[in-house]
Amino acid sequence: MMPPDQETCNIAGNGPANTIHSTNRTENVSVIHAEPSLAASNVTPCPEDRITDQNHEATQARFSILRESLRPVTLKFEDITYSINLNITKGSYFGSHEPKPATRTVLNGVSGIVRPGELLAMLGPSGSGKTTLLTALGGRLPGKVSGTIAYNGQQFSSSMKRKTGFVTQDDVLYPHLTVIETLTYAALLRLPKKLTKQEKIEQAEFIIMELGLTRCRNNVVGGPLFRGLSGGERKRVSIGQEMLVNPSLLLLDEPTSGLDSTTAQRIVSTLRGLARGGRTVITTIHQPSSRLYRMFDKVLVLSEGCLIYSGRASRVMEYFGSIGYVPGFNFLNPADFLLDLANGIAPDARQDDQLEYHGRLEQLDDQNSTKQLLISSYKKNLYPALKAEIHQNYGDPIHSTSGASSLRSCENQWTTSWWEQFKVLLRRGLQERKHESYSCLRIFQVMSVAILSGLLWWHSDISHIQDQVGLLFFFSIFWGFFPLFNAIFAFPQERPVLIKERSSGMYRLSSYYFSRMAGDLPMELVLPTIFVTITYWMGGLKPSLITFLLTLAITLFNVLVSQGLGLALGAILMDVKQATTLASVTMLVFLLAGGYYIQHIPAFIAWLKYISFSHYCYKLLVGVQYSANEVYECGLRKHCSVMEFPAIKYLGLDNNWWDVCALTMMLVGYRLLAYVALRMGQPH
Ligand SMILES: Nc1ncnc2c1ncn2[C@@H]1O[C@H](COP(=O)(O)OP(=O)(O)OP(=O)(O)O)[C@@H](O)[C@H]1O
C-alpha cells in the first residue's frame, strides 16, 4: 500500500459554488432555475408520458403553480454524533443475566453542507449510518443528536417539517387506492389553500406524467396480500407524494434499491431535475452505477459512522489520489472505489479468498488501519475547509437568526383548513376501507347470525321470559364483541401511514381522528340495524314500533361504546395481538359480570358490573321491553309479575337514566382516551 501523502492533497468540497444557487443568499431571494421546468429534459418518460411540444408550455405554466411557494433551503450540519443504548446481557449462558447498559456510536462527528440546486448522495457500506444521518437531517430521529443541524440558519421547525419531503426505504402507501387517487389525495392535503381544488388535481396529474406513471395511473397500489404496482412504480408514487409538498428539502432513503438500472437512472434523473428546480436533495444509495454516480453533485462517504469524504462528487478521485489511493485500473466505477475504501479495502490490498485464519486476521487489521487513515486524512485535509464553508458568512447561517421572521411567519400554519383536511381524509378513508367495511364476508357473518338467532328464538313468547331475556342479553354481548374486535385494528393498521404523514405535517391529528370516527360510522351502524330488525321481529319480542326503535337505539349506543373501547385499546397498545388478548379478557369479564349468568356474585367483586357497558345495555334493553305492571305465565294458570322474575329482579329496572349517563360517559371517555393515546404516540 502506498503511504498516503496527506500533505499534498487537494481540498475537495470547497470548489466554486454552483451557479444555480449563486443568487440564493437569503431564503427570500428567488432561485434562478437552471432548467425552467421540472427537469423535463432529464427524465426519460415512457412514450405515452412524453410531454409534447404543444402542451409543454401549458405544463410549465401549471408547474409554476407548484413552484410558486418554493423556499430554497441551505442545509448545514456539523459534528453530528448519535449514540444508541444497547442492553447487553452480562454473564454466562446459564448464569447471571443482568442487563448492562452500553452505548454504541452510530454517527461520529459528521459534517456537511448542501445548497439548493444540489443533489447529495450518501454512500457507505451497509450499517455505516446513512439512514440514521438522513433521518437526523429530516428531524425524525428519536433521542438526542449532538452537533448542529441548521436549515437556512434555523433549527428544525414545524414550517420546515412541511417543506421537507421524506421518502422512506419502505413505501408506505394505502394498498387499495389507485395511483391517481393516492397522488390526488396527497395534493389536496399538501398543496396550499390558495390553489383551487382543480389546480391541485392538475398538479397530481402533472406528477403522474412527470414520473412516467400514466400507464398505471388507474392501477391500485397493492399490498402484501394482492398484487398491484411494481417495486419501481411504487417507489415513484412515494416520490410523487413527496414532490407534492413542493419540498424545499427532499430526503430519500435508498430510492433505487431493488430496481433495474434503467428505472434507477430515471429516478435519479428526476431527483436531479428536482434539485435543479431549486431544491436541496439528499439521497442514500447503495451501489450506484457510474452512470448514476455522474449525476450527483456532492457525495458524502461514511465508514462506521465516520466521514471519509464530504464534497463534490467530481473531485473524489482527485482527492483520494492525492492521499495515495489510486485505483488499479482506469475504468473503475467511482462508487465501487469509494465503497471499497469505506470498507477499508485499499486499491492494492490483497483480496484472497483462500487466506487461512491468520491471514484473515491480518487482512482485518489492514482494513481497520486503512479506515483509520482515511478518517484522519479527512479530518486533516477536508474538514477544516468544510468547517470554514459551513461557517462562511452569509451571516454565519449555522448560528444566526437572520431570516427567522420569514420562516416563522408561516410556522404553525397548516396548508389546508381543518374542515378541508377532514373532508379529504374522510373520502380517502372511505375509499380505502370500502372493501373491508362492505365486505361480503362481514355482511354474511352478521346476516347469518341474525337469521340463526331469529330461528332459534322464533316467535318466543313472554311465557318463556327466560328465553326472551336471554335474547336481549345476546344483543348486548354480540354487539359488544363484534365492534370491539373490529375497532382494535383501526389504529395499529394505519400507524405507518399516520406516522409518515404526520411527520411531514400533512394534517392535524384531530381531523384525522374525527374523519376516522365518521368514516367508520355508516357500516358500524348499518349492520346492527339490519341484525336487530331481523332478530327482533323473528324472535317475537314486543310487537311495538316504539319498543323496537328503543331497542335499536340502545343497541347502536352499545356499538358506539364498544367501538370506542376497541379504538382506545388499539391506540394505547398499538399492537393487534396484545390488544385482542386484552379485549377478549375484558369482554369475558363483562359477559360474566353482566348479570345474566350469575345472580349471586360475591359483594367484593360485584362492582365489576358497573364498569361493564354490556351490563348497562342489557339493563336498558330489558327496561324498554317490559313494564312494571306486566305479568307472565309462571305456572299452570298462574301469573307472576315480570319484576319478580329472578334475572329481572336482580337487575332492578329503576334508574334507567343513570344507565344512559354511564354509557354516555363511557362513549366520550373511551374516545377521549383513544385520542390522547394516539397523540402521545405521535411525532409532534
Ligand atoms: N434503534 C436502533 N437500535 C439498534 N441499532 C441501531 C438502531 N438504529 C441504528 N442502529 C444501528 O446503527 C447502524 C447504522 O444503521 P443505519 O440504518 O443508519 O445504516 P445504513 O448505512 O443505512 O445501512 P443500510 O445501508 O444497510 O440500510 C447499524 O449497525 C444499525 O444496526
The ligand as an ORCA input file, in Angstrom:
! r2SCAN-3c Opt
* xyz 0 1
  N     -32.598      1.964     17.015
  C     -31.531      1.215     16.816
  N     -31.254      0.169     17.610
  C     -30.156     -0.591     17.417
  N     -29.269     -0.368     16.437
  C     -29.491      0.650     15.610
  C     -30.638      1.494     15.737
  N     -30.581      2.424     14.765
  C     -29.464      2.177     14.061
  N     -28.794      1.111     14.566
  C     -27.542      0.558     14.104
  O     -26.795      1.637     13.605
  C     -26.079      1.249     12.460
  C     -26.387      2.190     11.309
  O     -27.690      1.944     10.869
  P     -28.256      2.590      9.550
  O     -29.617      2.034      9.306
  O     -28.140      4.061      9.640
  O     -27.217      2.044      8.463
  P     -27.260      2.173      6.899
  O     -25.926      2.676      6.481
  O     -28.428      2.963      6.442
  O     -27.430      0.664      6.495
  P     -28.169      0.018      5.207
  O     -27.421      0.526      4.035
  O     -27.996     -1.451      5.415
  O     -29.587      0.469      5.262
  C     -26.444     -0.180     12.180
  O     -25.422     -1.006     12.652
  C     -27.710     -0.405     12.955
  O     -27.805     -1.724     13.388
*
